[in-house]
Amino acid sequence: MTKYLSRKFLICTAAFLGSLGTSIAAMAAKYPVVAIGGMICSMLSAAIYAACEAYVDAAAVDKGVEIEEVEE
């Protein structure tokens, strides 16, 4: 549950939803270029989140910190 309440995840979710909302609104208003930009930003927000998590995990491994696996 802590992964879902982290600042990185919440910011990623907000960026994803904002970009998705922008692309939906642009499609409704018939602005295809803006809609495509919104879709690209949606994908980029997920990719940036994954890169940040990978960076944090790699830094933890370098320091010798054991990474806890989250079990549901």
C-alpha positions in Angstrom: 0.0 0.0 0.0 2.9 2.3 0.6 3.9 2.2 -3.1 0.4 3.5 -4.0 0.7 6.4 -1.5 4.2 7.5 -2.6 4.6 11.0 -3.9 6.1 9.7 -7.2 3.1 7.5 -7.8 0.6 10.2 -7.0 2.3 12.7 -9.2 2.5 10.1 -12.0 -1.2 9.4 -11.6 -2.1 13.1 -11.6 0.0 13.7 -14.7 -1.5 10.6 -16.5 -5.1 11.7 -15.7 -4.5 15.3 -16.6 -3.0 14.3 -20.0 -5.8 11.8 -20.6 -8.4 14.4 -19.8 -6.6 16.8 -22.2 -6.6 14.3 -25.0 -10.3 13.4 -24.5 -11.3 17.1 -24.4 -9.2 17.8 -27.5 -10.9 14.9 -29.4 -14.3 16.2 -28.4 -13.3 19.7 -29.7 -11.8 18.2 -32.8 -8.2 19.2 -32.2 -6.3 16.0 -33.2 -2.8 17.5 -32.7 -3.5 18.3 -29.1 -5.2 14.9 -28.6 -2.1 13.1 -29.8 0.1 15.3 -27.6 -2.1 14.4 -24.6 -1.7 10.7 -25.4 2.0 11.0 -25.7 2.2 12.8 -22.4 0.1 10.1 -20.8 2.6 7.4 -21.9 5.6 9.5 -20.9 4.3 10.0 -17.4 4.2 6.2 -16.9 7.7 5.8 -18.5 9.1 8.5 -16.3 7.6 6.9 -13.1 9.2 3.6 -14.1 12.5 5.2 -14.7 12.4 6.9 -11.3 11.6 3.7 -9.5 14.4 1.9 -11.3 16.8 4.7 -10.3 15.7 4.5 -6.6 16.0 0.7 -6.6 19.5 0.8 -8.2 20.6 3.4 -5.7 19.3 1.2 -2.9 21.2 -1.8 -4.3 24.4 0.2 -4.5 24.1 1.2 -0.9 23.4 -2.4 0.1 19.9 -1.7 1.3 17.6 -4.7 1.0 14.5 -3.9 -1.1 11.2 -5.1 0.4 8.9 -6.9 -1.9 5.3 -5.8 -1.5 2.9 -8.7 -1.0 -0.8 -8.2 -1.4 
